[in-house]
Amino acid sequence: SSRANYALVVIAFAIFAIYVIALPYIGFRIATFVFLLAMPLALQPAHGDRRRWILVIVVALVATVAIYVAFDSYLQVLLPLGRWTSF
């Protein structure tokens, strides 16, 4: 029988809350990249596994760019620019 890991649920919600709060300050592109980087590493830490770090970074970068292009260019949805970064 598997045990529920409530700590991971709390961590995931905390990361998402920080993402939502950070969006207007650092903008969609940076906040999304950091969110997509933090979430998998928080749920399954890499512990020095270089291949896993590279995979997580590449997936976070590609997903951020793909989401941005899809919403900004094709769907013409205005995504937040950061007050602090203008990016």
N, C-alpha and C positions, 0 to 999 in steps of 0.2 A: 504494500500500500504506500503510495507516495504522500509525503507531507506537503501541505501548502506552505510556501515560503512567502509569508506576508511582508517580510523586510524588502524583498525584491519588488513587490507591488508598490510599497511606499516609495522606494527609490525611483521606480519608473514614473509614478505620479509627480514626484518632486522634480525630476528632470524635465518632464513635460511642462510643469508650472513655471520653471525657470525659463524654458524656451518661450512660452507665451509672454512672460513678463519682459524678456529681453528683446523680442521682436521690434517694438517701436524704437528701441535705443540703438541696437546694432544692425538692424535691418534683416530682411528675409534671408538673403544669401548667406551671411555669416552665421546667423542664429540657426538656420536649418543645417548647415554643415556641422556646426558644433553639436547640435542635437543628434544628428545621425551618426556622429562619432561617439558621443557619450553613451547613448542608449545601449548598443550592443556590448560595449566595453563594461558597462555597469552590470548588465545581466549575465555576461560571461567574460570575466576578466582575461586579458591576454597573457599576463604573468611573464613578460619577456619573450613571448613567442613572436619573433620578427615577422613571419609570414602572416600571422593573424593581424598584426598591426597594419601591415601594408594592405591587406585585403579590406579591413575596416575603413582605412583612409580612402582607398580607391573607390569603394562602394559609396561612401559618404559624399565624395566629390562628384562622382558621376550622377548619383541620384539628385543631388542639389542642383547641378546644372540642368539635368533633364526636366526636373520639376519646374525650375525657373523658366526655361525656354518654353515648355508646354503652356504654362499659365500666362507668362508675360507676352510671348509672341503669338501663339496660336489662339488662346482663349481670350487674350487681351484683358486679363485680370490685373488690376493694380496691386502689386505686392509692396509691403511696407519698406521704405528706405529708412535707414537708421538716423536718428537725430544726431547721434554722436559721430557717425561714419559717413553719412550721405551715400551709402552703398547698399 
